[in-house]
Amino acid sequence: MRTGQATAERALAGLAGLAVSAAEADFSNVLAARADEASLRKSDRTRLRLLSAIARELQRGVARGELKVAAVADAAGVAHGTLYRYFPDLAGAVEALVEAFAGFVMARLRAARDGEPASRARVAGVMLAYARLYRGNAGLMRCLVGLGEEESAFAASYARLNREWYLRMAAAIARRRGIAGGGPGGDEQAGVEAMLPVAYALGGMVDEFLAQVYLRREPALAALGEDEAAVAALLTELWCLGADGAGNAGGAGGVGAGKA
């Protein structure tokens, strides 16, 4: 098992059942709280403190390429050489952090899937959770998007994870439109493949809009940046319209969000 994978599992252990709230959305705080648990080994607590310190540096606006080992060590309250006992270098520590964060995001979104499958209520819950996570972790989200474009083991893992979500959503959209499993002889796989481009398009819409609001801070969207519920409501409406299709735009409820 790679260091990043092991770190991610330890960082996420015990966190999967937590509900998403505005206070819990900041991953640096979640890691710091986990590091304070006496049940963990000292080495795991130190590793988590280092990851939390990196997350805090990113959250306060330090670019990934401008991170300094000394600043991270100071923020974690450890000696400057400690980081190299747990990670090959600072870049490796950042990759481990972002890998753990990606798992955290997926776990939080799974926990937010409340309500009937494919219902508008479920879409709205996931959209609100995603908006909170995006807003609370702008620095990490920026890294998550950037690392996804690099040639690395994490990038490949993240791409596979995204595809799994899009396949799930394509199946939900196909069922909603009645083209898979909707009657005798329905070809579910064919329906999923047919709706996969729709799932990618809607998921891309969600990610790009949240990036405009929380990462690029588009002035025209400044008012929305302070209102996560309004962001979630808008994205829910757009997702449901797109998932239902032109012929079903008036249908009751929609299909799960990009991560629902």
CORSULBEL-V170651 format. One record per residue. N is the residue number from 1. RES is the residue in one small letter. PSI is psi in whole degrees, -180 to 180 (999 if undefined). NEAR is the number of other C-alpha atoms within 10 Angstrom. Layout:
{{N;RES;PSI;NEAR} {N;RES;PSI;NEAR}}
//
This chain:
{{1;m;133;6} {2;r;156;9} {3;t;-45;14} {4;g;-42;21} {5;q;-45;16} {6;a;-42;12} {7;t;-43;23} {8;a;-44;21} {9;e;-43;14} {10;r;-39;18} {11;a;-35;25} {12;l;-16;17} {13;a;126;12} {14;g;-1;10} {15;l;-16;15} {16;a;-29;16} {17;g;-3;12} {18;l;138;12} {19;a;152;16} {20;v;127;22} {21;s;169;13} {22;a;-36;14} {23;a;-30;11} {24;e;-5;16} {25;a;-23;23} {26;d;110;22} {27;f;-29;24} {28;s;-38;27} {29;n;-37;17} {30;v;-44;18} {31;l;-41;25} {32;a;-42;20} {33;a;-40;14} {34;r;-38;23} {35;a;-21;24} {36;d;-6;14} {37;e;124;11} {38;a;-20;9} {39;s;-18;9} {40;l;153;13} {41;r;152;11} {42;k;-40;13} {43;s;-38;12} {44;d;-37;16} {45;r;-41;22} {46;t;-42;21} {47;r;-44;24} {48;l;-37;26} {49;r;-38;26} {50;l;-44;31} {51;l;-41;29} {52;s;-39;25} {53;a;-42;23} {54;i;-44;27} {55;a;-40;25} {56;r;-39;22} {57;e;-44;22} {58;l;-38;23} {59;q;-30;20} {60;r;8;10} {61;g;3;11} {62;v;127;15} {63;a;151;13} {64;r;-40;18} {65;g;-10;8} {66;e;5;10} {67;l;144;16} {68;k;136;13} {69;v;-42;18} {70;a;-43;14} {71;a;-40;14} {72;v;-45;24} {73;a;-43;19} {74;d;-44;13} {75;a;-32;16} {76;a;-13;23} {77;g;34;13} {78;v;167;15} {79;a;153;11} {80;h;-30;14} {81;g;-3;11} {82;t;-36;15} {83;l;-37;22} {84;y;-9;13} {85;r;-18;10} {86;y;-22;17} {87;f;151;19} {88;p;-34;11} {89;d;-178;12} {90;l;-38;18} {91;a;-40;13} {92;g;-36;15} {93;a;-41;22} {94;v;-42;23} {95;e;-41;23} {96;a;-41;22} {97;l;-48;29} {98;v;-33;25} {99;e;-45;22} {100;a;-40;23} {101;f;-41;23} {102;a;-43;19} {103;g;-39;19} {104;f;-45;23} {105;v;-47;21} {106;m;-40;18} {107;a;-42;18} {108;r;-38;24} {109;l;-36;24} {110;r;-42;17} {111;a;-25;18} {112;a;-5;24} {113;r;80;23} {114;d;144;16} {115;g;177;13} {116;e;142;11} {117;p;138;15} {118;a;10;22} {119;s;159;19} {120;r;-35;20} {121;a;-40;19} {122;r;-42;22} {123;v;-48;31} {124;a;-40;28} {125;g;-42;24} {126;v;-40;26} {127;m;-42;30} {128;l;-43;23} {129;a;-42;26} {130;y;-41;29} {131;a;-41;26} {132;r;-43;23} {133;l;-41;24} {134;y;-48;24} {135;r;-41;22} {136;g;-12;20} {137;n;47;23} {138;a;-43;21} {139;g;-41;22} {140;l;-37;27} {141;m;-37;23} {142;r;-41;20} {143;c;-39;18} {144;l;-44;20} {145;v;-43;15} {146;g;-44;12} {147;l;-28;19} {148;g;-17;16} {149;e;-5;11} {150;e;160;11} {151;e;96;9} {152;s;164;12} {153;a;-38;13} {154;f;-43;20} {155;a;-42;19} {156;a;-41;15} {157;s;-43;13} {158;y;-38;20} {159;a;-41;13} {160;r;-41;12} {161;l;-44;14} {162;n;-42;17} {163;r;-38;15} {164;e;-43;13} {165;w;-43;18} {166;y;-35;26} {167;l;-41;18} {168;r;-43;18} {169;m;-36;28} {170;a;-39;27} {171;a;-41;25} {172;a;-42;25} {173;i;-41;29} {174;a;-42;27} {175;r;-41;20} {176;r;-39;23} {177;r;-2;19} {178;g;26;13} {179;i;7;19} {180;a;123;23} {181;g;10;16} {182;g;0;14} {183;g;177;9} {184;p;132;7} {185;g;11;8} {186;g;133;14} {187;d;99;13} {188;e;-42;16} {189;q;-41;14} {190;a;-38;14} {191;g;-41;21} {192;v;-47;24} {193;e;-37;14} {194;a;-35;17} {195;m;-4;25} {196;l;-43;21} {197;p;-35;14} {198;v;-43;20} {199;a;-44;30} {200;y;-42;19} {201;a;-45;15} {202;l;-41;22} {203;g;-40;19} {204;g;-37;13} {205;m;-46;16} {206;v;-49;22} {207;d;-42;15} {208;e;-40;13} {209;f;-43;16} {210;l;-35;22} {211;a;-39;19} {212;q;-39;16} {213;v;-49;22} {214;y;-23;23} {215;l;-52;17} {216;r;-18;13} {217;r;56;14} {218;e;123;13} {219;p;-36;11} {220;a;-17;9} {221;l;14;14} {222;a;-41;13} {223;a;-37;11} {224;l;-29;17} {225;g;-21;18} {226;e;2;13} {227;d;87;12} {228;e;-36;19} {229;a;-39;17} {230;a;-40;15} {231;v;-47;22} {232;a;-41;24} {233;a;-43;16} {234;l;-47;14} {235;l;-35;24} {236;t;-46;28} {237;e;-46;16} {238;l;-41;16} {239;w;-46;27} {240;c;-40;27} {241;l;-45;19} {242;g;-38;19} {243;a;-36;28} {244;d;-32;20} {245;g;159;17} {246;a;-36;9} {247;g;-11;9} {248;n;23;15} {249;a;-24;14} {250;g;6;12} {251;g;157;13} {252;a;110;10} {253;g;167;20} {254;g;-163;30} {255;v;158;29} {256;g;151;31} {257;a;178;32} {258;g;-27;27} {259;k;14;23} {260;a;999;26}}
//
